[in-house]
Amino acid sequence: MKLTKKLILASNSPRRKEILRASGFDFEVIVRPTSEEFNPEMVHHEVPELLAKKKAECFNDFDDKYLILTADTVVVLENKIINKPENEQQAFEMLSALSGKTHQVITGVCIKNGMEYNSFIDITKVEFDELTEAEIGFYIKNHHPMDKAGAYGVQDFIGMIGIPKIEGSFYTVMGLPIHLIYKALKPYIIFE
């Protein structure tokens, strides 16, 4: 499988790289610093799409020989966005808040082709079992939650032992709704 244009993944996320590579895409990673600030009054599902677009706009010097792929993921619990934790205490508080509840994971994606922007979101509901303090502590100590929205990775220990039910795409929770990205990139795909 080849693309008619060069694909740039504008993300350092190891999970996004893994998903894109596993689905058969050849790509290069280029990351440019972007402000991830947003108006706290915004509707929650608009935030990740806005942030993905902001990331794509940093590549206005790239012409239409390139496809720029950007993404942003937020966790929403009880109508409140939970971002990445800044320290272990915040990670503990976030995971304790998620314990025993259902939340939404919303991933926004933007694919930039020249000056055209195709952006969209995908929403997945995630149900958490009750987690003990020991389980949360073990996870924080061994699974590096600092770079993850909501302080967890669905593919890690917490997901394996504490998430009995997901409604929607597993890959959206990991940070890249690959089924929708594939559809968006389909016009540029050549099968050999």
N, C-alpha and C positions, 0 to 999 in steps of 0.2 A: 504494500500500500504506500503510495507516494502522494504528496501534495504538489499542486502546480505552482505554489508560492512557498517561500521559506517561512516556517512557523517559529515565532519567538514566544516562549513562555516567560512572562514578566513576573516571576515568583521564585523565591528561594525555598518554598515549602517542599520538603522531601516527599511528602504525601502526594502533592500535585504532580511532581516529576514522575513518581512511581506509577500513578494512574495513567498519565499521558503516554509513558513509555510502554506500559503493559498493554495498552489498547492499540499499539502499533504505529504511533506517530513518531516521526523523526523531528527533532526540534532543538533549538538553542535556547539557553537561559540567559536573559539580560534583565537585570533589575535596576530600576531607577528610584531614588528616594521620592516618596509621595506623602503628603499630609493625609492622615487618616481621620481628620476632624470632620464632624458632621453636626448639623443642628439637632440638638436633643429633642426638639419638637417634631422631627420627621416621623412619618409612619415607618414602623420597624422594617417592613419588607422592602422599603425603598433604599434603606441605608447601604446594604451590600452592593446593590446595583450602582448606586452613586459612587461608592468607593472604587469599584471595579472600573468605572468610566474614568475617574480621576487618574487612576494608574495608567490607563491606555492613553490618555491625553499627554502624558509625559513622552510619548513616542511620535510626536507630530513631525519630527524630522525624518521618519521612515516613510518611504513611498509605497505604492501599491504592489511592489514585488514581495512585500512582507505581510504576514498575518500576525498581529500582535494579540496574544491571549492573556487576559488578566482576570483575576478572581478575588473575591473577598467573602469571608464567611462570618456570620454572627450567630450567636445562640440567644434565643429569646425565652425567658422564663417569666411567667405571670406578667406579661406586657412590659418587661424590662430587658434591655439588651445587656448581655454579659459578655464582656470583651476578654482579652487575654489577661491572665493574672500577672501582676508585677513582682510578686514574691510568693514564698511558700504559704504564708498565712492567708493571702488572698485566694490562692489555689484551694486551700482547705475550706475556706468559707464558700467558695463557688460550688465545689463538689458537695458540700454539706447541704447547700440550698437546692441542688439538683436531685439529691437523694430522695427516692420514693415519689418522684413527680414526673410528669410528662412535660417536655419542652419542645420548642421548634428549633431546627437548624436551617438557616436560610443562606444559601450561597448565591451570590451575584456574579455574573460572568460578563465580560465585554470582549468582543472580537473586533479588532480594528483592521480595516482594509483600506489603505490610503487615508482618505478623510471620512470614510464611512464607518459608523459605529453600530454594531449589532449587540445589544445588551439584553439580558434576561435574568430571571431568578429561578431557583428551584427550592421548594420547601419540603422538609422531611420532619415528621413527628418522632420523637425519641422518648421512650419510657425507661426510667431508671428504677431499679429495685432499691430498697432501703440499703444503704451502705453503712458499715460500721466505721468508727473513727480509725480503727486499726487498718481496715482495707484502704481508706482514703490516704492515711499516712504512708502505707506501703507503696501505693500508686505514685504519690508525689515524690517519694524518695527514689523510686526506680524507673519512672517513665517520663520524666522531663515535661511537665505540663505547661511550662511557661510560654511556649510558642503556639499554644492551642486555644482557640476560642472556647470559652466555658471551662478551660483547664483540663480537657480530656481529649483523647483520641479514641474514636469508636473501634479502631483496629487493635488497641492496646488492652492490657489487663482489665481495666474498668469496663470496656465494651464487652469483653469476653465473659466476665462474671456478673456484670451488673446491668446489662441492657437486654431485657427479655423480648422487647418488641420495638420494631421500627416500622413506621408507615411512610413509604417513599423510598428514595434511592440511598443505599448505603454510601455510595460514592459522593453524594451531596454532603453527607455528614463528614466525610473525610476531607472535603474541601473542593471537589471538582465534579459537577454533574455531567459525567462523561457521555451519557446517552444524549443529552441535549447539545453538547459540544460537537459530538460526531455528526448530528443532524445539521448543525450550523456550518460545519466544515465540508460536508458531503459534496457541494458543488466544486470543490477544489481537489477532490480525491480521485486518484487514478489507481486502479487495481492492476498489478502486473503479474 
